[in-house]
């Protein structure tokens, strides 16, 4: 069984999620990714069992890799028109 991740490793994973979310050009996808990451980390913040923490951390790492791949795909097919939420007045 792998050792439980340190607090620094968990925070690093969280920051990586937020950094990856910024890579999405579409406002809705970007905000969804940020919201989903925040919700998942809040949901798992009370885990105390080392095996549960390790499993949640491993799942988070795999979800991060998926998000990174999706950011690349979305960048290839980025819309030419920005979202209404991003328009300058």
NORHUHU-V560191 format. One record per residue. RES is the residue in three letters. PHI is phi as a letter, one per 20 degrees, with the letter a starting at -180 (999 if undefined). PSI is psi as a letter, one per 20 degrees, with the letter a starting at -180 (NA if undefined). D_CENTER is the distance of its C-alpha to the mean C-alpha in whole Angstrom. Layout:
RES/PHI/PSI/D_CENTER  RES/PHI/PSI/D_CENTER
This chain:
UNK/999/p/25  UNK/f/q/22  UNK/f/q/22  UNK/f/p/20  UNK/f/q/17  UNK/f/r/18  UNK/f/h/17  UNK/f/h/16  UNK/f/h/14  UNK/f/g/12  UNK/f/h/12  UNK/f/g/11  UNK/f/g/8  UNK/f/g/7  UNK/f/h/8  UNK/f/h/7  UNK/f/g/3  UNK/f/h/6  UNK/f/g/8  UNK/f/h/6  UNK/f/h/6  UNK/f/i/10  UNK/f/i/11  UNK/e/p/11  UNK/f/h/15  UNK/f/p/15  UNK/g/g/15  UNK/f/g/14  UNK/f/g/11  UNK/f/g/10  UNK/f/h/10  UNK/f/g/9  UNK/f/g/6  UNK/f/g/6  UNK/f/g/8  UNK/f/g/7  UNK/f/g/5  UNK/f/g/8  UNK/f/g/10  UNK/f/g/9  UNK/f/h/10  UNK/f/h/13  UNK/f/h/14  UNK/e/j/14  UNK/f/h/15  UNK/e/j/19  UNK/f/p/19  UNK/c/h/22  UNK/f/p/23  UNK/g/h/22  UNK/f/h/22  UNK/f/g/19  UNK/f/g/17  UNK/f/g/17  UNK/f/g/16  UNK/f/h/13  UNK/f/g/12  UNK/f/g/13  UNK/f/g/11  UNK/f/g/8  UNK/f/g/9  UNK/f/h/10  UNK/f/h/7  UNK/f/g/6  UNK/f/h/9  UNK/f/g/9  UNK/f/h/7  UNK/f/g/9  UNK/f/g/12  UNK/f/h/11  UNK/f/h/11  UNK/f/g/14  UNK/f/g/16  UNK/f/h/15  UNK/f/h/16  UNK/f/h/19  UNK/d/l/20  UNK/f/p/19  UNK/f/q/22  UNK/f/h/24  UNK/e/p/25  UNK/f/r/22  UNK/f/q/21  UNK/g/h/23  UNK/f/i/21  UNK/d/i/21  UNK/f/q/25  UNK/e/q/27  UNK/e/NA/30
